Amino acid sequence: MEPEREGTERHPRKVRKRRQAPNKLVGAAEAMKASWDLEESQPEAKKARLSTILFTDNCEVTHDQLCELLKYAVLGKSNVPKPSWCQLFHQNHLNNVVVFVLQGMSQLHFYRFYLEFGCLGKAFRHKFRLPPPSSDFLADIVGLQTKQRAGDLPKTMEGPLPSNAKATINLQNDPIIQKYGSKKVGLTRCLLTKEEMRTFHFPLQGFPECENFLLTKCNGSIADNSPLFGLDCEMCLTSKGRELTRISLVAEGGCCVMDELVKPENKILDYLTSFSGITKKILNPVTTKLKDVQRQLKALLPPDAVLVGHSLDLDLRALKMIHPYVIDTSLLYVREQGRRFKLKFLAKAILGKDIQCPDRLGHDATEDARIILELAQYFLKYGPKKIAELNLEALANHQEIQAAGQEPRNTTEVLQHPNTSVLECLDSVGQKLLFLTREIDAGELASSRNCQTIKCISNKEVLEQARVEIPLFPFSIVQFSFKAFSPILTEEMNKRMRIKWTEISTVYAGPFSKNCNLRALKRLFKSFGPVQSMTFVLETCQPHLCIQYEVLEAAQLAIESLDGILVDGTCIKVQRPVTELTLDCETLVNELEGDSENQGSIYLFGVSETFKEQLLQEPRLFLGLEAVILPKDLKNGKQKKYCFLKFKSFGSAQRALNILTGKDWKLKGRHALTPRHLHAWLRGLPPESRRPAGLRVVPPPFEQEALQTVKLDHPKIAAWRWGRKIGKLYSSLCPGTLCLILLPGTKSTHGSLSGLGLMGIKEEEESTIAGL
């Protein structure tokens, strides 16, 4: 059997009937949520959706808050508290959770090399700041920094059965009765429907990832007397992922009709001997290939054959075959909250048989296939009511508690405890976490229980394994490691990044006549946004103005509105200073405008203190409105004269912009260019990093040399290469996947750098990321 495969599968969450409450207007940190949500009024299919209205001034999300979200994504609101910093709607429609960690990178890396990371900026609408990491970032975000209460999972089923295991229970609440009813059912009722097969990721004809899969050609008419065949496969880990090493097929009556060892096509990295029982010595003389067993299995199965397996989707994927008629005993014996019973447990509890004994090397595939077949036959013979009366849930819970050496505790109470880890949440629903990392960077998480760790020798191998393994697990953490900036380079990069932002937020305007109305000019340029400084330049033949704006949007709006207009009969030019840091500013502005987080946001200047109240009186502006962000002056606490409105879509944002910049409102505005967390970061600009616009900043010689020789480990090159690779990997994820990309930041004796998080849910239409 596959190692702990009951915990490696993706289970749809139990559907809970619920009505999404309308959002409320909230004043905290000037974030106001709109109560007119299109989701409530339009009859479209429900899908998981994120809303991040951050309730902190600096938009920082702590590691504990990240853990909140990950636990909620696993279990939903009925079991754990909702995350305090964002909203995850329709959690039960999530298919997977994938977390990419770019160890050694920070917020500085992302914005210093923003153009290189451009594809990720377009793909992820939600971005947030992270505090500098602790000694073990991953342990923090999955909640391992606290002592785990549950202990190890039971490895055996020793000990007496609880006295109440078969006590009288309310059968109507049993999930088996709810699905099948209390009367006996026929074979056809136990078959998975095509929709269920799609939900549980069985290989199906017409799916892109199944193009090279072989059809069994079983297309006969299925009846309650159709023949059953128990199937079990063993796999090993190769350079291309999991590949078949053994197949066993058992017919009704317990006769083994096929038991073959299979030589994988690719290099074997791990035989998984403790689970499969396969060793190098056993497999060395084998010449049978996958195509041979495919041909043999196809010939053996009659047209109306029904395959029975436990986590059968993994077996069929290992075989690279498609079969339309299946019974999966891990789904037949329904468990609460979408969890699954392990085969070892069902064999003992239902049939009274011990399998997968610890004193035996690996699993016996033939024995497992025979047990799987017997479980299906037992269900058909005795019916759902008999199964429900066994009270399997109570029995399983008792044995887990007994194996952990603990007194019984209320499961809900345990899960709702703030120190519950993500691994405990996954364990509670019979799932397992996949952790892919370089061997030298494994850390505490790699040795944790309920975690399937695959250690690689390089980032390239991590990427290759991720492509294969992520679809097999409901929750994955993929860690890439990069060399951190040296202290000298960090200081220089930090300085240049902030200076660059100052320069692209600065404009030069002119020429003006020598007797121009300076007061009127100041009013004109101040009408686009808050001004940090404004100076009269007299070095030229005719006077010019240098205006440094507080926000990039104001500078861009001034350029778009005033460049080329006539002032006192003279055509003026409004432009940014030209330096080595602003040469690519036009490209940068275009990329920022296309950033997914900015797509539905608009910037407005000229708003009054009563703007929020005025907005509430304009219902047409509420269509798709998610938040109103009203920055305050840090010195006097007063509301500033600009704001950002965040909408669900670009269309809603454009409609509101047309109205608010029209004759009735008379505001100045444009589409946003900067995410809110970036404003918070740039506000901490130290005085020593400011410089007169145009002053040359020369990169350190070693950086120039690295770039000139195009060294692949240089941060700029690494950002470009890995930004694209991770973008492609994100594009390949299945729809409904919650994906986070975390740049943890760095911490050393020389100083700390804040991290950055990007987050989104993969949509059906996101087949590719633009620019890849």
N, C-alpha and C positions, 0 to 999 in steps of 0.2 A: 504493500500500500504506500501511497505518497506520504511523506513525513508530515504528521499532524494536519492532514489535508482538510479535515473538518473545519479547521480554523483558518484555512487559506482562501476560502471562497467568498464571493460577494453576495450578500443577502439583501434583498430589498427590505427596507424597514416595514414593520407592521403598519398598515395604513390606518391612520387615525382620523376620524371625521372631525374636522375643525374648521372654524371660520376665522380668517385672518382679521384681527382687530384693526380698525383704521388707525393710521399713524396719528400721533399727537404733536402739537406744537410745543417745543421744549426750548427754554431759554438758556440752558447750561451751555457754556462756551459758545454762545451765540449760534447754536445749531437748532434750526426749526424744521421739524418734519411736517410734511404736508399731509392732510387728512383725506385728500381726494386721490385715491389710488385706483388707477385704471384696472388693476387686477381684479378688484371687486366688481367692476361693472361690465367687463368684457368676458364672454363665455369661451375663453380660450383654454386649451389644455394646461393643467397645472404643471409647473416645473420648478425645480429648486432655484431660488433667487437670493442674491445678497444685497444688503443695503448697509453702507458704512457711514453712519453719522457719528463722528468721533466726538466723545464728550470730554475732551481734554484740550487745553489751550495749545499745547505743542504737538498735538496729533500723535502722541507716543502711545504705543500699545506694549504693555509689559509682557514678560514671558508667561506669567500666570494667566493673563487675559487671552493669550494665544492658546494656552492649554484649555481654557474654558470653551473656546470655539471648537477645537478638535474633539473634545469630549461630546459636545452637543451634536456635532456632525455625525458621530458614531451612534448615539442613543436617542437624540430628540428630547423634546421638552418634558415628556412624561417621566423621564428618569433622572435627568440632570438639569441644573439651573441653566437658563438662557445666558449666552454671553452678554456681558455688560456693555460692550463697546460697539457691537454691530448686530444686525438682524439677519438671520438665515431663515427664509420662508420655505415652506414645503420640504423640510429636511428629509422626509420619508421618500422623496423622489431623487435623492442623491444616489448615484451608483458606486462611486469610489471617492477616496480622499488620497491625494498625492501631494507630498511636500518635498520640494527640491531645496537643498541647503547648499549655498555656495560659500563654504568655509574659507575664511581669510579675506572676504570682500565686505564692503560697507556701503553706506549711503554715498560716501565720497566717491567710491568706485563708479557707482551707477550714474551719477550726474557729471562726474569728470569725463566719463566715456559714454555719455547719453546717446550719441549718434550710433555708437557701436552696439549698444543695448537696445536700439530703436524698436526692433520687432517685439520685444517684451513689453515696452511701453505701450505699444498699440494693442497688445493682446489683453492686458490686465487693467481693468478700470479702477480697481481699488488698491491704493498704496498707503502705507503708513510707516511711521518711524519706529525703530526698535532701540531700546537702551543698549549700551555696550554689553557684550556677553559676559557671563560668569565663566568659571573654569570648565563647565560642561553645558554648553548651550542646549544640546539635544535632550539631556536629562531634565532640563528646566521646562522645555516646551511640552514634553509628554508627561510631566508630573512625577519624575523619578527622584526628585530632590527630597521627597519625604519618604519615610519608611513605609513600605508596602504592607498592608494588613493581611492580605489574603494568603500569603505563602505560596509555595509551588503548587501547580496543578496536580491532581492525583495521577499517579502513574499506575496504580493497581486498584482493584476493586475489593480490597480485603475488608473484613469487619462485618458484623451482623447487619441485616436490613433494619431500618427504623420501624418501630412498631406501628407508625401511622402511614407507612409507605403505601399500604393497600387499604387505607381507611376509606370510609364512605366519603365521596366528594361530589361536588355539583358537576355532573358530567356535561351539562349544557355549556359550561364555560371552558371545557377542554378544547384546545385548538383542533384536535383530530375530529371531534364531534362537530365543531363549527364548520369544518371543511367538507367532511364526508357524510355527516348525519350519523344516526345511531344504528341503522340497519346495515347488513352486509352489502358489500359492493362487488361488482364484477371487475374483471381485469381491465376492461376499456375505461372504467371510471378512474383507475389509478394511473393511466398514462398521462404524461405531461402534455399539455396543449402546446401549440406552436408559440403562443404568446408567452407561456411560462418558460419554454425553452429559450426564447429570446431574452426574457428577463434574467434567467439564470445563466446566460452566456454559453449555451450549447452551440456547437458549430452548426450553422444552417446554410442551406443553398442560397446563393445570391449575395452573401455577405462578403465584403472585400477581403477580409482576413482569411476567408475560407476558399479562396479561388483555386488553390492547389489541392484541396481535400477531395478524397475519393468517396463517391456515393456507394452505399451497400446494395442499391437497386432493390431494396425490400419495399415493394409497392403493392403488396397483396392486401386483401380485405382483412381487417383486424376484427376478431371476435373474442368472446370471453374464454374460448378454449384454444386461443393461439399459443404457440410454444414459447416458454420463457427460457432465457439463457443468462446465467450469471457471469458478469465480466469484471475482471480486475487487472490493472496494469501497474507495473513498477517503472520508475524513471530514474535517470541519473542527471547530473548537472554537467552540461557541455559548454563549449565556447559560444554556442548559439542558444543557450537556455536549457530547458528540460527536454530530454529525449527518451524514447521508449527503450527499456532493457528487457522487459518480460511481459508476456500476455498470457492470461489464463481464462478459458471459457468453459463453463460447466453447464450441462444440460439438465432438464428436469429429471429427478431421480438421483442426482448427485454425481453423474458420470462426467469426468473431465474429457472433453472432446478436443481441447487444444491447450497446449502448454509449451510455449516457445520462448527461448532467450533470443534477444535481438541486439545486434551490434549497431550502435549509433553511428551516424555519418560523420560527426564532428568530434573534435578532441574532447575527451572526458576530463573534467576538472574535479568532480566529486562523485564517487559511486553511490553515495548516500546509503552505505552498507547497513547502518544501524536500523534503517527503515526497510530498505529493499531486500537486504540479504545478498545483494550482488557484490562480488569482489572482482578485482582485476584478473585473478587466476580463473575464476568461473567464466568470465566473458572473453578471455584471450582466444580460445579456440573457436568461438562462435563465428559463423559466416552468414547467418540469416540476417537479412536486411528488412527495413520497414516495408518496402514494396512486396517482399515475400509474404509477410504475415497479413498484409492488406489483401493480397490475392487469395490467400488461404481462408481468411475470415469471410470474405465475400462469397466464396464457393460453399462454405459450410452453412451459412444462414439461409433458411427457407424464406419465401417471399413475405410471410406474415410473422416473422420472428420479432419478439419483443426483448430488447436488451435490458437487463436489470443491473444496476451498479450503485455504488455509494460514492457520491460526488462524481457521477458518471461523465459530466462535462469535461473534467480533466483527463479522464481516460480516452475519450473520443478525440480530444485535441492532441493527445500524445500519439494516437493512432493516425491522426490526420484523416479521419473518416466522418461521414455524415450519415446518421441513421434516424429515421423519422419517428420510430415507435420505442419509447423508453419509459422505464420506471426508475426513479432515483429514491433509494430507501432513506437517504438523509432528508428528503423532502416528504416522503410518504408518511414517516413517523413525525408528524408536525410537532414542533416545539414552540413555546411562547416567544413572542417578540422576534420571530424570524431566526432564532437560534437553531442549531442542529445538534442532534445526539451523535456521539462518536460510534463507529462500528463496534468497537470493543465493548462499549457499554450496552448497546442493543443486543449483542450476542449473549451477554450474561443475563441481562434483565428479561429478555423475551424467550430465548432458547435455552438458557441455563448452561451455556458453553463458554469456556475460556479460550480466547485467541490472543495472538500477539503477545505471548508471554515474555516477561523480561529476561528469562534465562535462555531464550532462543535468539539466534542472530537474525535480525530482520523479520519481516512479515512473510507469511506463506501465501502467495498470490492465489493458489488453487483453493486453499482453505478459506481465504477471504471471499472468493467468488462463490464458493458453496454456501457460506453463511449468508451472504447477500441474497442469494436465491431463496434460501429457507425463510428469511425475514419477509420477503414479498409473499411467499406461499402462506406463511402464518397469518399475515394481514388479510389475505383473500379468504382463508378458511374460517377465521374466527370473527372478523369484522371489526370496525372502529370502536364499538362499545366495549368489547373485551380489552382492547388496547388501552382505552381511556381508564378503565377500572384498575389497571396496574399502577396508575398515578406515577408515570415515569419521571415527571418533573421533580416531584418530591424526593424520589429515590436518587436521582442524579444530584440534586442539591445537597442531600444528606451525605453522600459519599465524597463530594468535593470538600465539604466542611470537615468531615472526619479525616480525610487525607491531609488537610491543612493543619490538623491538630487544634481546631478552634471550636469555641462554642457557637451554636447557630446564631446568625445575625440576620436582621432584616435586609434583604438585598437592595431594596430601594433606598434604605437609610445609608447603606454603604456607598452606593453610587452617587448619592446626592451630597456626600461629604466633600468639602472643598479640596481636600488633599487626595482625592481619588485620582489615579493616573489614567492616562489614555489606554495603557495596556490592560488595566483592570476592566475598563469599559468594553474593550474589544473581547476580552475573555468572557464577559457576562453574556455576550451574544454569540459565543462560539466562533469568534473570528481571531485572526492572527495578524500581526504586523510584519511587513516586509521591510528589512533595513539593508540597503545597498551602500557600501562604503569602501574606501581604500583600507587595506588591512592596518596600516600604521595609524589611521585616524578613527578606529572603531569606537573607543570610549566605553562608557558604562552601559549604554543602550544595547550594545552587541551581545552582552552576557545576560541580558534580562530574560525572564521567562516569558513565554507567549510571543517571542520575537524570532522570526526566521531571518537570520543574518547571513548575507552573502558577502564575503570579503574579497576584494579585488586588488590587483597590483597597481592599477592606474585609473585615472579619470576616464580614459577611453574604454576600459573594460567595464567600469561602472555604467557608462552609457549603453554599451552593448547589452549588458544584462538587464538594464532597466526596460529596454524595448521588449524583451521577452517576458520578464517576470511581472511587471506592473499589472497586466490584464488578469493575472491569476490571483491577485490579492485585493481585498476591500480597502486596505489602508497601507500606503507605502511611504517610506522616507528614503530619499535618494540623496546621498551626500557627495558633493564634489569638493575637492580641496585645492586651494590655490595659495601660492606664496604671498604672504602679506607684504605691504609696502615697508621699506626700511624707514626708520624714524626721520631721516633727512628727506627722503622722497615724500613721505606723508606730509611733513610740514610744508614742503614746496607745493605739492598738489593742492593741499587745503587752501593755501594762500592764493594760488592762481585760479582755483575754482571760484572763490568768492570775489576776487577781483574781476573775473570774467563776467560774473552776474551783475556786478556794479556797472561795468562798461556797456553791456547790452541793454541796461536800463537807463542809459544816458543818451541824450541827443544833442547835437549841435544844430542851431538854426541861424539862418542869415543868407545873404547880407541884409542889414537894415540901414536906413539913412541915419546920418549922424544926429539928426534932431528928431528921431523917432520918439513916440510916446512909450516910454519904458514901463509905466504903470499898466497901460493897456496890454502891452505884450506879456507882462507877468500874469495878468488875469487870463489871457488867452491860453497860455501854456499850462496854467494851474487848473484849467477847466477839464483836463483829461485824467487827472489823478493826483495823488499826494506827492508833493515835491520835497526831496531831501535837501537840495541846494540849487540855487540859480545864480550864475555869475555872468557878467558882461565881459566878453572877450574883445580886447582892443589891440591884439597883436596883428590883426589883419587890416587891410586898407579900409574896409568898412566894418562896422561893429557886428559881432555875432553873439548869440546867447548859448550858454552851456547849461542844460537842465538835467539834473540827475533825479529820476523818479524813484519812488519807493517800491513800485511794482512794475514788472516787465510789461504788463498789459497797457499801462498808461503811456509808456514810451512808444510802444507799437501803435497805439491809437493816435498819438501826436504825429507820428511819421505818416500814417495812412491818411490823416485828415488835413495836414498842413503842407506836406511836401508839394512844392510847385504852385502854391497860391500866391496872389499878389498882395503885398503889404506896402501901403503908401506908394503904389505904382511900381514896386520892385518885386520880381519873382524870387521867392526865397527857397532855399534848399533845407530840408530837415532830414538829418541822417545821423547814424551812429558814428562814433570815432572809429577810425580804421587802424587796428593794431593786430598783432599776431593772435590775440585772443578773440577778436571779433570778425576775423576773416570768413568764418563759416556761420555767422550769426543768422543769415537769411535761411540757410538750411536748417539750423537749429530751431528757429521760430516755426518753420513749417512742420518739423517733426513734433514739436511740443503741441502744436495745434491739432495734430493727428493723434496725439496720445489719447488712449482710451479713457483715461480719467478725466480729461478735459473736454471730451466730445459733447457731453451734456451740460457743461457749465458755462455761465456767462459772467463777465465782469461789468459792473456798473459804477459810475462815479456821479456824485451830486446828490446822493441820498440824504434825507434828513433823519432826525431822531425818531420821527413818526412814520418812517418808511414801512416798517413791519405792519403797523396798523392800516396804512393805506393799501398795502398789498392784500390784506385780508378782505378788503372791500372790492377787489377785482377778481371775481370767480374764474374768469377765462384764463388768468395767469396761473391758476392752481393746477391746470391740466398737466399731469406728469411731474409736478414739482416735488422734489425730495427734501431739499434743505435750503435754508437761507443762512449764509455765514456773514455775520456783521462784526468785523474786527474792531477792537478797542485800542485806544492809545494806552500804552503800558505805563506812562507817567501819570496821567490824570484820570484814567479809567473811562474817559468819554468815548462814545461811539465815533468811529471815523466816518468820513464822507463817501467811502466806497464799500462795496459788498460783492459777494459772489452768490449766484443762484445756481443750484444744482438740480438738473432735471433727469428724468429717466431716459430720455432720448434726445438726439440732436435736433429732431424736428420740433419737439416741444420747446427746446431752448431757443431755437431760431424764431419761433412764433412769439415767444415772450420778449426777445430782444427787439423785434420789430415794433412791438407795442410800447415798450419802456423807453425806447429812443425816439418815439414819435412825438407829435406836437402836444399831446396831452400830458406826458410825463416830463419831457425835455431833459432826459438824462443822457449822458455819454456812455457808450459801452461797446463791447465786442465779445467774441468768444474767448474764454479763459485760456491762458497759456501755462499757468503754473499751478501745480497741486498745492493744497493747503499746508501739508507737512513741510514742503520746501520753504514756504514763507517763514515758518517757525525756526527752521534751521538757519536761514540767512539772517534772521533778526539778531542772532548771536555774533554777528560780524565784529571781530575785534578791530580796534582803531589801527593797529599796525598793519592790517591787511589791506587798508585803503591806500590808494595812490592816485596821483593826478592822472586823469584819463590820457591815454596815449603813451605813458611811460613804459619802456620796453622791459619785459621780464624774460630772461633767457633760461631755458630748461637746463638742468644740471648736465654736464658733459656726458656722464655715464648713461643718462636717459636718451640723449641725442644719438649716442653710439648704438644703443639697443634698438632704437627705432630704425636707424639707417640700415642695420644689418637684418631687420625684420625678424628679431628673435621671437620665437613662438611663445616663450614664457613671459614676455613683457606684458604688463597689465592691459595695455591698449589692444594688443593682438589677442590676448586671452579673452577679453570682453567681447570682441567681435566674433571670434570662433565659437565660444561657448554660449553666447547669447543666441546665435543662430541654431546651434545644436539643440539647446534646451527648448527653443521655440518650435523646432520641428517635432521634438518629442511631445510637447504639449499638444500640437496639432493632431498627433496620432491617438490621443486619449479618447476614450469613449464619451459621448455626450452625457451630461449630468455628473461630471467629475469635478469635485471641489479641488482646486489646485492652488497651492501657495508656493511662492519662490521667496526664500529668505536669505538675505545677505546679513549675517549675524552681527557684523561690526567687528572691531578688534579692540583688545585691551592689553596694554603692556606697561612697563615701568616708565615708558616715554610719553604715555598719554593714551586716551581712548578715542575711538571713532564710533559714532552711532550706527546702528544697522538700519536696514530698510526691508519692508515686506511688500510683496505684490500678491494680489489675490483675485481669483475669479472662478466662475463656474463655466466649464466648457459647454458651449451651446451646440445644438444640432447642426447649425449652418456654418460653424467654424471649422471647415475642413482644412483650411490652410491659413497661415498668417501672412499677411501682405509683406512682400519684400524678401521672402525666403525662397 
